[in-house]
Amino acid sequence: MKYMLLICVDDTIEPTAGDPTIEQWLAEVDGVRLDGSQLRSAQDATTVRRRGDEVLLTDGPFAETKEQIVGYDVVDCADLDEAIRIASRHPCARFGSVEVRPFFTG
Amino acid sequence: MTVGAEVSALFRAERGRIVATLIRLTGDWDLAEECVQDAFARALECWPRDGVPQRPGAWLTTTARNRALDRLRRAGVEAAKLGEVVAMPHDVPDEHDGIGDDLLRLIFTCCHPALTLQARVALTLRTVAGLTAAEIARAFLVPEATMTKRLVRARQKIRNARIPYRVPPAHLLPERTAGVLGVLYLLFNEGYAAGGGAELLRRELCAEAIRLARTLVALLPDEPEAVGLLALTLVQDSRRDARFDRAGDLVPLDRQDRTRWDHAQVEEGVALLDAALRRGRPGPYQVQAAIAACHATATRAEDTDWPQIALLYGELLKLVPSPVVRLNRAVAVAMVDGPAAGLALVDELADGITGHLLPATRADLLRRLGREAEARAAYERARDLAPTDVERRHLARLVNARSGGVRR
């Protein structure tokens, strides 16, 4: 089963020194993680909506919240428990949050 | 016993386990429930004519399985996928030799922490206990459509997010077991809370919580906290007939007619608790059961061992450092060291706790200190915050008892 991990962080918060690094996590999920990337800041985002013939653009992310998506990972897990375990070990889970979303198809 | 009575007794005792087995075999919660329902309907048809089979549980499981197989075949499910359902032995044992694992699997899945607490409670009542969506909706005072939607959504999430259908592995078991106990305790409290109209339904919830706790104890015999929860619910529930007067008004613990308590149930609870405590792994439910037992084993209110209760609340506070526990400890301390000592502890809590419990407790302590005007104000505040009519009426009487400067 494929899950998308959406990594959400309030970017005013700095990680604590000594926390596990992303490199350590990547090594841990080797073989389970299919894809993923860091994303540029939500300040660089453009939100696109189309209403009728009009294309509406907004500077910024679709939701103005403190926590913003800063990256994603696609993992292939046996079940939700495994995905939760992997998400809970992501360094950003310590100070931000990780949303675990199943893919439509396995 | 008539066949009808026998079938309904089996429904209570066996339905959850059979549904659990069918879910494991088919992976489809709706199909499992429907087929088990059908099997019970067939029993009502056949048994009066053919007699009750020797092993009715096995008969029901097999009938439900055949029904599922039939429906899957008709829906054109490929043979490969039918494999496991077909492979199930025709002659299934109906004793608890390992087949209780299915029930345990079901309970853990219904109580999975990725579901909301509301959904966990609803799903447990629906799938394990076999209550209808309408019954659960009435118990929780929500429209039936809301409850149906909640159940549908929970099952969808189990399927779509692939919440595993299993007893959690060892490293997850302690926290997941605590989660299951939490759901059962919430269920019990929902029934135990003083609620207006649906009194019978509330009693049913308590009985269901106790039944599920019993099941869990049978399935997890090495978990003293499960035993602690069962003991706690048994002892609390023993007071059910004495907690309300004829008018449906709340009777405080110290004024209850103790002869109307269910003493056999107290005895069972206390014996279970003793056995659990001997294992030397105390936890919040065992400690709360011990507190409940102190109350339940006092012949008269004035015989209550308050020093022991105060001590136990101190222990509980170490395990569960919550404002409600601190408030309860203050009440016990007031009984040991006097209302002034209790009031000092209550006032330390200040705004740490919302709702009517804090002002109601303060009011009672102020009354005992003879500070009537302050007591009245606190009772009024408690009355305004009380969540149920029964509690509001009770507190309003206490307000009225001290109006116009009249002292009792």
Interface residues (C-beta under 8 A of the other chain):
Chain A: M1 A78 D79 L80 D81 I84 V100 P102
Chain B: H112 A114 N160 A161 R162 I163 P164 P168 L172
